[in-house]
Structures are given as C-alpha cells and as structure tokens.
C-alpha cells in the first residue's frame, strides 16, 4: 500500500444541500436515478423515519434543486445512519441501533430495511427487527472462538452496562450517557465483488481497547453482517482512526473510505474536525489492526454522509431540523462539501 499525501488544508465552506424536511443528512449512497437516466445521490435523514431523498448528479456535484422524496411504504426506520447498495439493485437502510440522549433504548432504531423497488416517489421495504444489543444476539451462542469477536463483545457489553446505569438517572443522565459510549452504528458498506452481499457495519461507539494498552489509542470496529435475515455478525475488523469512531463508510474501486469522528456527542463550543481516510478492502480479511491512510483531517465536525465519484468526493454535513415556529425551514440547513479526488486516488 502506498502512502497518500494529505491534501493541503483549506477552509471548507459547505454548500446548502436541498431543503426541509431534509435537514439532518446522515447517510449517502450513489444509485441509478429512479425512473430516469443518470446517476443520483440517495440521502438518509436521521430525523425522517419514513422517507429517503435523492438528488441528480452533474459535473459540479449535486443539483440542490432536484431534491425528491421517496416514501418508505408502511415502514419506519428510526435514526437512519447508513445505506448500502446490493448487486441486484436493492438497497439496505440501517438504523443506528443507538439509545437516545439519556440512554433510553429506542426500538425504532433497532431495525434495518431492504428496499426492493426504488421509484421516483416511493419504495417497498422489508423491515427486519433486531434483537438485544448483547453478545448472544450480535455474535451468536456459543460465542465464536475469535479474539477480535471476544474483545468486541466485551467492549460492547461494558458500554451497554454503563448506558443502562446512566439511563436509571432519567432526564439527568445526558452527561453520563454521552460518556458511556453506548452502541451506535453510523456506517455501512458492501465490498462484494460477486453477487452475494459482503456488508460491513461501522461503529461510532464503543471503541475497542488497543491490545497494546496505554501505548496505543482505542480502535474503531467494523462488524461483518452474517446475512440479510438478521442483525447478526460473524467477523470483526479493527481500525486505527486515531481514537475516533466511524461516522460513515463508502466503497469505490477496491477502497473503503471512512469519515472518522469522535465517538461521543460534542458540545456547542467544541471544535473537533473529522477525518477522511481510506484503506484497501482486502485488508478486511486480515487478522490485524488496519491503519487507514489519511486524506483530509479538516472536515466539519458534523460530516455524516459520503459518496466517492470518479473525479470528486461528496461529504454531507448534518444540520438541524425545522422548528414548530418554522416547520418548512431547517433551523440549520444540511450541507455538502465537494472535494477533488486527486490523481493518486483515481480509479
């Protein structure tokens, strides 16, 4: 693997991405435009449980005036944070499986849906409910005798135990809940080179303690989905993201691209930039810590969507939902940053 020279830092000024009700862009996927020719960008909003959105792509990136909504027929997916495409044109939309700000479990988030037919205005979705966030449900019983799975199991159950303790405090639990780093999945990518799905889920939290102890930073985890019939996993990969977790994943030309950010929520005054990184997808089969290359380290802290095109990279920025006083206007609009894809990272 060659070393990638980071792009020279510059102030990134996001463009406005569309309009309400799309305010909190949280996931992105390149797709064939529904009902028409060309390529489009499918976008998930973590506050919209029954809709996805799509935009036409042009030479300069996204055409914000082309925004269209896709209703998910008879389906609710809470906190949509990840989208993955399948070889047969189907799409998988994943809820984060996270708790709320005071660590109360949220059933609508603990599910994923396979979209069978994406049309211009609606989509048929088969929803799968997930089990509890514990070792038996996620990895099966008896627990596979794989060191990374066993370490992941311990980290997840420890974080969930801390979250349960925080939840008992009720409305006073926000600080303790944020520090608990409970289970939160914010990325998904299909790296299959055949027709069979090969989907990895990226965790924002918890992080995996580094085997070197204090000499190494905690690691982000990718969990390999066993199949599309259950939220269950059979492999784990560990990423050294410099102490960050996964905020989004994208796949292009044999590379997995990662938006890396803090595992916890930031305060209004916190200034922590996210990173854009990448690694070869074939490293997922190796039983070792993956150290991705850093492409940029100056993404806005709310970067939550990612699409890698032939000559450019689109990064979507989370905004704030509309208020009761102005229901047709985002309190803070979702944004998009268009980055050049350098020659060294071209297909």
Secondary structure, 3 states (H helix, E strand, C coil): CCCCCCCCCCCCCCEECCCCCCCCEEEEEEEECCCCCCEEEEEEECCCCCEEEEEEEECCEECHHHCEEEEEECCCCCCEEEEEECCCCCEEEEECCCCCCCCCCCHHHCEEEEEEEECCCEEEEEEEECCCCCHHHHHCCCCCCCHHHHHHHHHHHHHHHHHHHHHCCHHHCHHHHHHHCCCEEEEEEECCCCCCCCEEEEEEECCECCCCHHHCCCEEEEEEECCCCCCCEEEEEEECCCCCEEEEEEEECCEEEEEEECCCCCCCCCCCCEEEEEEEHHHHHCCCCECCEEEEEEECCCEEEEEECCCEEEEEECCEEECCCCCCCEEECCEEEEEECCHHHCC
